[in-house]
């Protein structure tokens, strides 16, 4: 991750960090420009999921998915995501 100093625009380095929660971290940064020398704190926060993690799927569901035929899988996904059905 590249951090930029908000005073001079040069690269800054993360000197340390504090984990506030599972989804929020504070980054303690220092500008690498010797003429600036700005030290500052930036917040790093989780925003949203783009693709769900497989670890969130219950093990019973994973076993059912692994043992299903293509037709059964198609039916499962159609029932979960009816808006994704395409007109054929």
C-alpha positions in Angstrom: 0.0 0.0 0.0 1.3 3.4 -0.9 0.7 6.2 1.6 1.0 9.9 0.5 1.7 12.8 2.7 -1.2 15.2 2.6 1.1 18.2 3.1 3.7 17.7 0.4 2.3 14.8 -1.6 5.5 12.7 -1.3 5.6 9.0 -0.2 5.2 8.3 3.5 6.1 5.2 5.4 3.9 3.4 8.0 6.0 3.4 11.2 3.5 1.5 13.4 -0.2 0.7 13.6 -2.9 0.0 16.2 -5.6 -2.5 15.6 -8.8 -0.9 17.0 -11.2 -3.6 15.9 -11.4 -6.4 13.3 -12.4 -3.8 10.7 -10.5 -0.7 11.8 -6.8 0.1 12.1 -4.9 3.3 12.8 -1.7 3.8 10.8 1.1 6.0 12.2 2.9 7.5 9.3 6.0 9.6 8.6 6.7 11.6 5.4 9.9 10.5 3.7 10.6 14.1 2.4 13.2 15.5 4.7 12.0 19.0 3.9 8.5 18.2 5.2 8.9 15.6 8.0 5.2 15.5 8.6 4.0 12.7 11.0 0.4 11.8 11.0 -2.2 9.1 11.6 -4.4 7.6 8.9 -7.4 5.4 9.4 -7.8 2.1 7.6 -11.3 0.7 7.6 -13.1 -2.2 6.0 -15.7 -1.0 3.5 -17.6 -3.8 2.0 -17.3 -7.3 0.5 -17.0 -7.9 -3.2 -17.0 -11.7 -3.1 -18.0 -13.6 0.0 -15.5 -15.8 1.7 -15.8 -19.5 1.6 -15.1 -19.7 5.3 -18.5 -18.1 5.8 -20.3 -21.0 4.2 -21.5 -23.6 6.8 -19.7 -27.0 6.5 -23.0 -28.8 5.9 -23.7 -26.5 3.0 -20.3 -27.1 1.5 -20.7 -30.8 1.7 -24.1 -30.6 -0.1 -22.5 -28.4 -2.8 -19.6 -30.7 -3.3 -21.9 -33.7 -3.7 -24.4 -32.0 -6.0 -24.7 -32.5 -9.7 -24.5 -29.6 -12.1 -28.3 -29.5 -12.4 -28.7 -29.5 -8.7 -26.2 -26.7 -8.3 -28.0 -24.7 -11.0 -31.3 -25.1 -9.1 -29.7 -24.1 -5.8 -28.2 -20.9 -7.3 -31.5 -20.0 -9.1 -33.4 -20.3 -5.8 -30.7 -18.1 -4.0 -30.4 -15.5 -6.8 -33.6 -15.4 -8.9 -32.6 -11.9 -10.3 -29.5 -13.6 -12.0 -31.7 -15.8 -14.2 -31.3 -15.0 -17.8 -34.1 -15.2 -20.3 -33.3 -18.0 -22.8 
